[in-house]
Each structure stands twice: as C-alpha cells, then as structure tokens.
Amino acid sequence: MTVFRYFLVFFLILISTQINYGAKESRPPLDHVLSEISKYIDTYHGIFETPGAGIVVVKDGKVIMAKGCGTLSKEDKTPVDADTVFSLASGTKNFTATLIMKLVSEGKLSLDDKVAKYLPDFKLSSPETTQNLTIRHLLSHSVGLKNFAGDSLWHGRLSQQEVIEKMSLLPIENPLDTTYSYSNIFVGIAGLIIEKVTGEPYGTVLHDELLSHLSMKDTSVGVESMAREVSLIDRIVGWISPLFGGTEPRKHAKQHALKNGKAHPLSYYSEFYLFPGSSGVNSTLNDLGKWLIFQLNDKDAQGKTLLPQELMAQMRHGYVDGTKILHGQQFPRERIQKVTLGLGWFNYDYGVDKNRVQVHTQMGGINGSRSLLTIVPEENLGIAVVGNIGGMRASLLPEAITQKFLDLYLGIDDGIDWAQKIREKFLSVQANIKRSFDAIRLKNPRKAADLKLYTGTFDNEIYGTIEVKEDNNQLVVLYRGYTIRLEHWNGDFFRFHGSELSEGYAYDDLGVVEFGFDASGKAFGLVISSLDEGTNPTFIKKS
C-alpha cells in the first residue's frame, strides 16, 4: 500500500504538471496573437472616431510589438508611429505612485506620512480626516469623498490654489480606508508633496529619479512640449538633421473630442496639466515599452535594480475594494470578478473559469486623449494602448483593444467582440441622453419667460460669480472670462455645449442651466449641471 500510495502521488503530480503545462501550450502562438491584434486596432480605431492610436506589447523583458496606426490628426495626415508623443492623462498616476515609491526607497518620505506634514494648510471638511490623511490614502483613492470629487473645480476654471482651498467645502461621505472613490485631485496633491519634499518641479524629479535611468528620452511633463506648433522651418530642419547625425523632432498626436459625433481637433491647454502629478505626463509607444518592462522587472536601462520588488509589490497590493462601483465596459463582469485599488494600479483577475491571470491597469482620459497601461506579472507581459480622442463619454478604444488582446492571449473565444460591444453601448447612452432632453420638452412644453427676468449677477461659495446677460435675443453666461451661449430648451431650462464652459468638456457634452423664480416673478438663483459640488451648488442672485 505504501508503494502504491507513493506511485499514486507521483502519478497525480505528473498529471497535474502536464495539465498545467498543457493549458499554457494550448494558448495561441504569440505571433498569431500579435497579428490578430494588429488587424483589430487597424479595423476599429476609425469606428471609434480615433484619428491616431497605437499599441506596444512587451514580453519577457523585450518589446515584441510597437505599432502606430492612423494619423496625427484629422487634418495632419502624417502617420502615427512608435515615436509619436501622446498625452497619457491619468496614465500619469502610475508614474506618480512609482515616483513616490522611489522616494520611499531613498528614505525621503513614507506612505504613512501625514499629508499635513508637508502641506499644513491643506484642509478637508472633516478635521479628523484632515488630521489622519496619509500619502497612501491619496494614491489608493480611499479618502472618502464622492467619486471624482473636485473635478468640477478643475474644469470650472479655478486655479490650482483655488481648487486646493475649495476642497475644504466638499462633504466627506465615508471614513478613510473604507470606500473606493476615484480622485484626480488627491493624486495631484501627492504630486505637490513630491515637489515639497524634493524642492524641485514634479517633471524634474520624475526625469532625474526615473525617466533618465530608463532612457525614456521622449517622455515629458507639462503642456509646453505638446502645445508648441511645428513650423515649416522645424519640419525642414527635421528632414535634414538625421543626415548629419541629428534626430528628427518628435511628432505630437493632436488631441480630439467629439463635435456632432465626429472627431474635432483641439489645441493643448494648460488646464489639462493643472496638477502635473495627476495628468501631466506625455510619452511615446517606444518609451512606454521601457516603462512596462521596468514595472515588470524593476531594472533600469543598465540592468541595475531601480526600485526593489517589495516596493513594487506594495503598489500592486489591494488597499480598498472597488468591485461594487467598478463595472461596465471598463471592468466587464464577463471577465472580471473583483477589483481592488493599489497605488497607481487597479488590480483584478481577468479571464473565464480557471483560465485567469492577475492583471494591473491604470487608465487615462481627458478631453482629447485616452491611454491604458496594463501589466500581467505572472506572464511577464505588458500592454499599453494610446489614442488621440477622449472626453466624458469617449473613447474606450484602449479598453476594447486591451480586452481583445487578453482574450487572444488566453485563448478565450466566446464570441464577444469588445469593440463592437463598447461602441454599441456608447451609441445607446447617446440615444438615451437625447431622449431625456426630448422628454423634458414633450412632457410639458413651455416657453421661456421674458429673457430680462433671467439676467443678473449670481454667486456661489465654491465657484464664485457668474453674470447672465441678454445678447441678441439669447441668454449668455459670463464666467471667468468665457462666454457661454444658452439655448432655450423648455420653460426655465436651458442647455449649452460643454466646450464653451471648459476645455475639459467636449462640444457634445451638453450642460444644463436651470433657473429658479421667487414669488415676485424674478430669477433668484440657478444651477449649472457641470458645477454641482458642495452642500449647495445653487448660484444665488445678488440683491
């Protein structure tokens, strides 16, 4: 019996090992995966109205694919390539978390340091939360305010200092460490702590501590490198320079947003880079390949350890559960069962049945561009996808491409076409928005009052002062130097195109202004749908 048991154990181990190896061997060849994903991105980037896009894939410490597709813009038909610079938007958060960990490794700060230690004037509405708030809370989206708290301040044309001050007026919804709520502002504040600790601008610290060691020469921070227009002289110099041993100036993918459902070119605005640690990094596919390899192997360009693995592991640890909130097209339930928040990473397992891998991602999206960084450490695999269109409701092309890649890589073939599924959902949401607006009119159609009754100066504690005027039989809102033209929709309900309020919104992002009247028949206040934070978002008319 003893011999039999030993033989049985040996046999089961052997079979188990063969099954495990067989599962990996049954996956499609990598060349096939790369060929299929190349065709997929070529097919679908146009359907998503994305003029230019790209993908880089790394495996076992090497770049095995770096492919651009489309053009720099709708107007400039220069092809996108692996050296084209894209804005990463919130992809920056992965860089900021990594940079924090680099400073931790040098003993310059701790994840459990209180924010008040570095920014003593920063306050939230709860003194207890303010007192106990740490750098770890900032990076793990676990501060306890509502999702995207403070974004309307950012896109309401407030300065960086004003945004920081006004955060004290936003309500706390949950205790620290208990609930996931995404925040652009708090990771931006982590970037300010980096500047405070080092005495240098965020971009300088990122370059000196990380980018220079990884030979990421075409990665930058800030609007300056992106906003500069390339003149004819620049182009001529660029063509000639390589002949004499120089390098060609990098091409920049122009940002786009939706206007009447079609890609519309945008200029690069400083608003997008208000908090550099949150959304300030620009990069190329070739540089992102280096970044992904570093995230998987912790080495610099010379093969020396740049950040210890134990600190990398802390970044990938789940500090708060986001499963209940994170679902839909970015976290499809058909593949993802549980999502936790790390530091600069969203963590989840991806796959079906037992065919699953642990994945870490960081997405980025502003009005003009989208990005998605993904690593699968157990496979020593990384993927980054970029595109030059973005906005409040577009575009999830990077998610569609990444999900398709993972399905191909894992050999999952259950008929789901992620690009088509995401595109159909987008069109459905757009149709629902139109129906909602139409219903306001159809249910109880009413004319506007005399336009003079809506005019005046209105104040809000958070957003400041706006003025409503009549201009050529139309109401206009004057706010922080901008003129927003209102379209009457029904009764005291008006709407406007989001891009008139802020570069953070697309033309197709419709905003709403609704007026309230007092007993005397004059407007006493108004609300603006995109300026909706605080305990009372009403703008009250000055007497």
C-alpha positions, 0 to 999 in steps of 0.5 A, spaced: 500 500 500 505 504 501 508 503 494 502 504 491 500 510 495 507 513 493 506 511 485 499 514 486 502 521 488 507 521 483 502 519 478 497 525 480 503 530 480 505 528 473 498 529 471 497 535 474 504 538 471 502 536 464 495 539 465 498 545 467 503 545 462 498 543 457 493 549 458 499 554 457 501 550 450 494 550 448 494 558 448 495 561 441 502 562 438 504 569 440 505 571 433 498 569 431 496 573 437 500 579 435 497 579 428 490 578 430 491 584 434 494 588 429 488 587 424 483 589 430 486 596 432 487 597 424 479 595 423 476 599 429 480 605 431 476 609 425 469 606 428 471 609 434 472 616 431 480 615 433 484 619 428 491 616 431 492 610 436 497 605 437 499 599 441 506 596 444 506 589 447 512 587 451 514 580 453 519 577 457 523 583 458 523 585 450 518 589 446 515 584 441 510 589 438 510 597 437 505 599 432 502 606 430 496 606 426 492 612 423 494 619 423 496 625 427 490 628 426 484 629 422 487 634 418 495 632 419 495 626 415 502 624 417 502 617 420 502 615 427 508 611 429 512 608 435 515 615 436 509 619 436 508 623 443 501 622 446 498 625 452 497 619 457 492 623 462 491 619 468 496 614 465 500 619 469 498 616 476 502 610 475 508 614 474 506 618 480 505 612 485 512 609 482 515 616 483 513 616 490 515 609 491 522 611 489 522 616 494 520 611 499 526 607 497 531 613 498 528 614 505 525 621 503 518 620 505 513 614 507 506 612 505 504 613 512 506 620 512 501 625 514 499 629 508 499 635 513 506 634 514 508 637 508 502 641 506 499 644 513 494 648 510 491 643 506 484 642 509 478 637 508 471 638 511 472 633 516 478 635 521 479 628 523 480 626 516 484 632 515 488 630 521 489 622 519 490 623 511 496 619 509 500 619 502 497 612 501 490 614 502 491 619 496 494 614 491 489 608 493 483 613 492 480 611 499 479 618 502 472 618 502 469 623 498 464 622 492 467 619 486 471 624 482 470 629 487 473 636 485 473 635 478 468 640 477 473 645 480 478 643 475 474 644 469 470 650 472 476 654 471 479 655 478 486 655 479 490 650 482 490 654 489 483 655 488 481 648 487 486 646 493 482 651 498 475 649 495 476 642 497 475 644 504 467 645 502 466 638 499 462 633 504 466 627 506 461 621 505 465 615 508 471 614 513 478 613 510 480 606 508 473 604 507 470 606 500 473 606 493 472 613 490 476 615 484 480 622 485 484 626 480 485 631 485 488 627 491 493 624 486 495 631 484 496 633 491 501 627 492 504 630 486 505 637 490 508 633 496 513 630 491 515 637 489 515 639 497 519 634 499 524 634 493 524 642 492 524 641 485 518 641 479 514 634 479 517 633 471 524 634 474 524 629 479 520 624 475 526 625 469 532 625 474 529 619 479 526 615 473 525 617 466 533 618 465 535 611 468 530 608 463 532 612 457 525 614 456 528 620 452 521 622 449 517 622 455 515 629 458 511 633 463 507 639 462 503 642 456 509 646 453 512 640 449 505 638 446 502 645 445 508 648 441 506 648 433 511 645 428 513 650 423 515 649 416 522 651 418 522 645 424 519 640 419 525 642 414 530 642 419 527 635 421 528 632 414 535 634 414 538 633 421 538 625 421 543 626 415 548 629 419 547 625 425 541 629 428 534 626 430 528 628 427 523 632 432 518 628 435 511 628 432 505 630 437 498 626 436 493 632 436 488 631 441 480 630 439 473 630 442 467 629 439 463 635 435 456 632 432 459 625 433 465 626 429 472 627 431 474 635 432 481 637 433 483 641 439 489 645 441 493 643 448 491 647 454 494 648 460 488 646 464 489 639 462 496 639 466 493 643 472 496 638 477 502 635 473 502 629 478 495 627 476 495 628 468 501 631 466 505 626 463 506 625 455 510 619 452 511 615 446 509 607 444 517 606 444 518 609 451 512 606 454 515 599 452 521 601 457 516 603 462 512 596 462 518 592 462 521 596 468 514 595 472 515 588 470 522 587 472 524 593 476 531 594 472 533 600 469 536 601 462 543 598 465 540 592 468 541 595 475 535 594 480 531 601 480 526 600 485 526 593 489 520 588 488 517 589 495 516 596 493 513 594 487 509 589 490 506 594 495 503 598 489 500 592 486 497 590 493 489 591 494 488 597 499 480 598 498 475 594 494 472 597 488 468 591 485 461 594 487 462 601 483 467 598 478 463 595 472 461 596 465 465 596 459 471 598 463 471 592 468 466 587 464 463 582 469 464 577 463 471 577 465 472 580 471 470 578 478 473 583 483 477 589 483 481 592 488 485 599 488 493 599 489 497 605 488 497 607 481 494 600 479 487 597 479 488 590 480 483 584 478 483 577 475 481 577 468 479 571 464 473 565 464 473 559 469 480 557 471 483 560 465 485 567 469 491 571 470 492 577 475 492 583 471 494 591 473 491 597 469 491 604 470 487 608 465 487 615 462 482 620 459 481 627 458 478 631 453 482 629 447 486 623 449 485 616 452 491 611 454 491 604 458 497 601 461 496 594 463 501 589 466 500 581 467 506 579 472 505 572 472 506 572 464 511 577 464 507 581 459 505 588 458 500 592 454 499 599 453 494 602 448 494 610 446 489 614 442 488 621 440 480 622 442 477 622 449 472 626 453 466 624 458 463 619 454 469 617 449 473 613 447 474 606 450 478 604 444 484 602 449 479 598 453 476 594 447 483 593 444 486 591 451 480 586 452 481 583 445 488 582 446 487 578 453 482 574 450 487 572 444 492 571 449 488 566 453 485 563 448 478 565 450 473 565 444 466 566 446 464 570 441 464 577 444 467 582 440 469 588 445 469 593 440 463 592 437 460 591 444 463 598 447 461 602 441 454 599 441 453 601 448 456 608 447 451 609 441 445 607 446 447 612 452 447 617 446 440 615 444 438 615 451 441 622 453 437 625 447 431 622 449 431 625 456 432 632 453 426 630 448 422 628 454 423 634 458 420 638 452 414 633 450 412 632 457 410 639 458 412 644 453 413 651 455 416 657 453 421 661 456 419 667 460 421 674 458 429 673 457 430 680 462 427 676 468 433 671 467 439 676 467 443 678 473 449 677 477 449 670 481 454 667 486 456 661 489 461 659 495 465 654 491 465 657 484 464 664 485 460 669 480 457 668 474 453 674 470 447 672 465 446 677 460 441 678 454 445 678 447 441 678 441 435 675 443 439 669 447 441 668 454 449 668 455 453 666 461 459 670 463 464 666 467 471 667 468 472 670 462 468 665 457 462 666 454 457 661 454 451 661 449 444 658 452 439 655 448 432 655 450 430 648 451 423 648 455 420 653 460 426 655 465 431 650 462 436 651 458 442 647 455 449 649 452 455 645 449 460 643 454 466 646 450 464 653 451 464 652 459 471 648 459 476 645 455 475 639 459 468 638 456 467 636 449 462 640 444 457 634 445 457 634 452 451 638 453 450 642 460 444 644 463 442 651 466 436 651 470 433 657 473 429 658 479 423 664 480 421 667 487 414 669 488 415 676 485 416 673 478 424 674 478 430 669 477 433 668 484 438 663 483 440 657 478 444 651 477 449 649 472 449 641 471 457 641 470 458 645 477 454 641 482 459 640 488 458 642 495 452 642 500 449 647 495 451 648 488 445 653 487 448 660 484 444 665 488 442 672 485 445 678 488 440 683 491 
